[in-house]
Amino acid sequence: NEVRKNNRQPEALAVYAWALYKAGRLDDAERAVGAATQLGTMTRDAAFFAGRILADKGRTELAAQALRAAEQGRGAFVYKAEAAALLA
């Protein structure tokens, strides 16, 4: 329901994508990430979610772009070590 209310917010869609990913719904998660990235700039954590999902789908170049954006962003970043490991 929250995603429907905030379907123009990249952050909401990225969190929704992460929940789908954690539930094992990788194809749905990839679609949600695609919609989130179309809407604009995401937080560092949301960019990491996108990168992780795209990496698991084999979309390595797009994943690397998202992970680099996460690393270069400002503010707190919970997944910093995981993002660095994925990029390596």
Residue pairs with C-beta under 8 A, 6 or more apart in sequence:
2 12
3 12
3 13
3 16
6 12
6 13
7 13
7 35
8 39
9 39
10 36
10 37
10 39
10 40
10 41
10 42
10 46
11 36
11 42
11 43
11 46
13 32
13 33
13 35
13 36
13 39
14 32
14 33
14 36
14 42
14 43
14 46
14 47
14 49
14 50
15 46
15 49
16 32
17 29
17 30
17 32
17 33
17 36
17 49
17 50
17 53
18 29
18 49
18 53
20 26
20 28
20 29
20 32
21 29
21 49
21 52
21 53
21 56
26 53
26 56
26 57
29 53
30 53
30 54
30 57
30 59
33 49
33 50
33 53
33 54
36 42
36 46
36 50
37 50
37 66
42 50
42 69
43 73
43 75
44 69
44 70
44 71
44 73
44 74
44 75
44 76
44 77
44 79
45 70
45 77
45 78
45 79
47 66
47 67
47 69
47 70
47 73
48 66
48 67
48 70
48 77
48 79
48 82
48 83
50 63
50 66
51 63
51 64
51 65
51 66
51 67
51 70
51 83
51 86
52 63
52 79
52 82
52 86
53 63
54 60
54 62
54 63
54 66
55 63
55 67
55 86
63 86
64 87
67 83
67 86
67 87
68 87
70 77
70 79
70 83
71 77
71 80
71 83
71 84
71 87
77 83
